[in-house]
Amino acid sequence: MSLRHIAIAVGILKEPSRIEIFDTHKGARSDNLAGHRDMVDSMMKIQFTPSKVKLGNLYINYFISAGRDRQILLWKLYDGKAMHRVK
């Protein structure tokens, strides 16, 4: 997820929610991150320094989300698209 992307949590209480990633340059949604069973409360992009990530790729970003389903999900993103999700 780069500076040209924006993340928006979509959903309501006690319903499955998702996070939509929009590409502001293209004016379109680039990915839809589904995984929370209840409303998403918090989201944050995480920056790891290359020394902290073995064989770190500077083009891969990490994004964390927390919801009322008591889950914290770590998303591995490349150019606004999900590569992997860890519960």
Phi and psi restraints in degrees (value plus and minus 20) as a CYANA .aco file:
   2 SER   PHI    -124.9   -84.9
   2 SER   PSI    -194.0  -154.0
   3 LEU   PHI     -84.0   -44.0
   3 LEU   PSI     -36.7     3.3
   4 ARG   PHI    -107.3   -67.3
   4 ARG   PSI     -19.5    20.5
   5 HIS   PHI    -129.2   -89.2
   5 HIS   PSI     130.1   170.1
   6 ILE   PHI    -154.7  -114.7
   6 ILE   PSI     121.1   161.1
   7 ALA   PHI    -129.6   -89.6
   7 ALA   PSI     116.0   156.0
   8 ILE   PHI    -151.7  -111.7
   8 ILE   PSI     107.2   147.2
   9 ALA   PHI    -103.1   -63.1
   9 ALA   PSI     112.0   152.0
  10 VAL   PHI    -145.9  -105.9
  10 VAL   PSI     107.8   147.8
  11 GLY   PHI     133.1   173.1
  11 GLY   PSI     152.2   192.2
  12 ILE   PHI    -148.5  -108.5
  12 ILE   PSI     147.2   187.2
  13 LEU   PHI     -78.6   -38.6
  13 LEU   PSI     114.6   154.6
  14 LYS   PHI      45.6    85.6
  14 LYS   PSI       2.7    42.7
  15 GLU   PHI    -151.0  -111.0
  15 GLU   PSI     129.5   169.5
  16 PRO   PHI     -76.0   -36.0
  16 PRO   PSI     115.9   155.9
  17 SER   PHI    -139.2   -99.2
  17 SER   PSI     145.6   185.6
  18 ARG   PHI    -162.6  -122.6
  18 ARG   PSI     147.8   187.8
  19 ILE   PHI    -139.2   -99.2
  19 ILE   PSI     104.8   144.8
  20 GLU   PHI    -121.2   -81.2
  20 GLU   PSI     111.3   151.3
  21 ILE   PHI    -124.0   -84.0
  21 ILE   PSI     102.7   142.7
  22 PHE   PHI    -129.2   -89.2
  22 PHE   PSI     118.6   158.6
  23 ASP   PHI    -113.5   -73.5
  23 ASP   PSI      90.2   130.2
  24 THR   PHI     -90.6   -50.6
  24 THR   PSI     -42.9    -2.9
  25 HIS   PHI     -94.3   -54.3
  25 HIS   PSI     -59.3   -19.3
  26 LYS   PHI    -108.3   -68.3
  26 LYS   PSI     -37.8     2.2
  27 GLY   PHI      49.1    89.1
  27 GLY   PSI      11.8    51.8
  28 ALA   PHI    -163.3  -123.3
  28 ALA   PSI     140.1   180.1
  29 ARG   PHI     -93.7   -53.7
  29 ARG   PSI     112.3   152.3
  30 SER   PHI    -120.1   -80.1
  30 SER   PSI     -44.4    -4.4
  31 ASP   PHI    -181.2  -141.2
  31 ASP   PSI     141.4   181.4
  32 ASN   PHI    -149.5  -109.5
  32 ASN   PSI      89.0   129.0
  33 LEU   PHI    -114.3   -74.3
  33 LEU   PSI      86.8   126.8
  34 ALA   PHI    -128.9   -88.9
  34 ALA   PSI     119.2   159.2
  35 GLY   PHI     154.2   194.2
  35 GLY   PSI     -40.2    -0.2
  36 HIS   PHI    -108.0   -68.0
  36 HIS   PSI     118.8   158.8
  37 ARG   PHI    -113.1   -73.1
  37 ARG   PSI     -21.8    18.2
  38 ASP   PHI    -166.3  -126.3
  38 ASP   PSI    -198.3  -158.3
  39 MET   PHI     -78.1   -38.1
  39 MET   PSI     119.2   159.2
  40 VAL   PHI    -103.2   -63.2
  40 VAL   PSI     106.5   146.5
  41 ASP   PHI    -117.8   -77.8
  41 ASP   PSI     -56.4   -16.4
  42 SER   PHI    -161.3  -121.3
  42 SER   PSI     127.5   167.5
  43 MET   PHI    -163.3  -123.3
  43 MET   PSI     126.6   166.6
  44 MET   PHI    -178.8  -138.8
  44 MET   PSI     117.4   157.4
  45 LYS   PHI    -102.1   -62.1
  45 LYS   PSI     116.7   156.7
  46 ILE   PHI    -134.0   -94.0
  46 ILE   PSI     111.5   151.5
  47 GLN   PHI    -125.1   -85.1
  47 GLN   PSI     101.5   141.5
  48 PHE   PHI    -124.9   -84.9
  48 PHE   PSI     117.4   157.4
  49 THR   PHI     -94.6   -54.6
  49 THR   PSI     129.1   169.1
  50 PRO   PHI     -73.8   -33.8
  50 PRO   PSI     -49.4    -9.4
  51 SER   PHI     -91.3   -51.3
  51 SER   PSI     -41.8    -1.8
  52 LYS   PHI    -105.5   -65.5
  52 LYS   PSI     -41.4    -1.4
  53 VAL   PHI    -133.3   -93.3
  53 VAL   PSI      97.4   137.4
  54 LYS   PHI     -84.5   -44.5
  54 LYS   PSI     113.0   153.0
  55 LEU   PHI      32.4    72.4
  55 LEU   PSI      19.9    59.9
  56 GLY   PHI     -80.9   -40.9
  56 GLY   PSI     115.7   155.7
  57 ASN   PHI    -124.3   -84.3
  57 ASN   PSI     100.4   140.4
  58 LEU   PHI     -86.2   -46.2
  58 LEU   PSI     -34.6     5.4
  59 TYR   PHI    -109.8   -69.8
  59 TYR   PSI     -26.6    13.4
  60 ILE   PHI    -117.7   -77.7
  60 ILE   PSI     111.1   151.1
  61 ASN   PHI    -137.7   -97.7
  61 ASN   PSI     139.7   179.7
  62 TYR   PHI    -138.6   -98.6
  62 TYR   PSI     122.9   162.9
  63 PHE   PHI    -156.7  -116.7
  63 PHE   PSI     113.3   153.3
  64 ILE   PHI    -138.2   -98.2
  64 ILE   PSI     120.8   160.8
  65 SER   PHI    -155.0  -115.0
  65 SER   PSI     126.6   166.6
  66 ALA   PHI    -151.1  -111.1
  66 ALA   PSI     119.8   159.8
  67 GLY   PHI    -151.7  -111.7
  67 GLY   PSI     154.9   194.9
  68 ARG   PHI     -94.3   -54.3
  68 ARG   PSI     -23.8    16.2
  69 ASP   PHI    -102.6   -62.6
  69 ASP   PSI     -13.9    26.1
  70 ARG   PHI      44.8    84.8
  70 ARG   PSI      10.7    50.7
  71 GLN   PHI    -131.4   -91.4
  71 GLN   PSI     122.7   162.7
  72 ILE   PHI    -137.4   -97.4
  72 ILE   PSI      99.6   139.6
  73 LEU   PHI    -130.7   -90.7
  73 LEU   PSI     115.2   155.2
  74 LEU   PHI    -126.3   -86.3
  74 LEU   PSI     101.5   141.5
  75 TRP   PHI    -127.6   -87.6
  75 TRP   PSI     116.9   156.9
  76 LYS   PHI    -123.3   -83.3
  76 LYS   PSI      98.6   138.6
  77 LEU   PHI    -137.9   -97.9
  77 LEU   PSI     125.2   165.2
  78 TYR   PHI    -151.6  -111.6
  78 TYR   PSI      95.2   135.2
  79 ASP   PHI      32.0    72.0
  79 ASP   PSI      23.5    63.5
  80 GLY   PHI      62.3   102.3
  80 GLY   PSI     -15.3    24.7
  81 LYS   PHI    -137.8   -97.8
  81 LYS   PSI     119.0   159.0
  82 ALA   PHI     -91.0   -51.0
  82 ALA   PSI     112.5   152.5
  83 MET   PHI    -122.9   -82.9
  83 MET   PSI     -53.9   -13.9
  84 HIS   PHI    -182.9  -142.9
  84 HIS   PSI     127.8   167.8
  85 ARG   PHI    -146.0  -106.0
  85 ARG   PSI     116.2   156.2
  86 VAL   PHI    -140.3  -100.3
  86 VAL   PSI     108.7   148.7
